[in-house]
Amino acid sequence: MANSESASDLEWVKPRKPASVPAPAANEEEAMSKAEMEWVELNQQLARMKKMDGSNEYQETQKQKIQRKLMENPFVPIGALMTTGCLFMGLYKFVRKDMAGSQTMMRGRIAAQGMTVIACMIGVTLEFKKGMQRKLEKARENKD
């Protein structure tokens, strides 16, 4: 039995050739610096872009975000530092063969971790309450 498919039916199977292939750069360093400059420019443009929700606020930088988070809940980083300090002191005492001191530091580490988790939970709860208050205020404004 002969194959009844024509060449046009199999057109989609053929690989497509790219429209244009860019010529390789004469100087690799020049091409790399140009690509880096484009990347820096793109990052600067993105930093200046407005938020996607249409508000007039600008996006915050990483540094601004960290500062905001530290101000919202300062006990979490303090707890993390205390946990890390207890861990390293406990390891130091373990290496020095001070088992009682090591055990005390490990218990302190567990207490610091617990306090950090509690601080996280309190921070989340407070942020949730603030969000609910904002929603209620907006609803009251829209109602009036």
Disulfide bonds with the S-S distance in Angstrom:
none
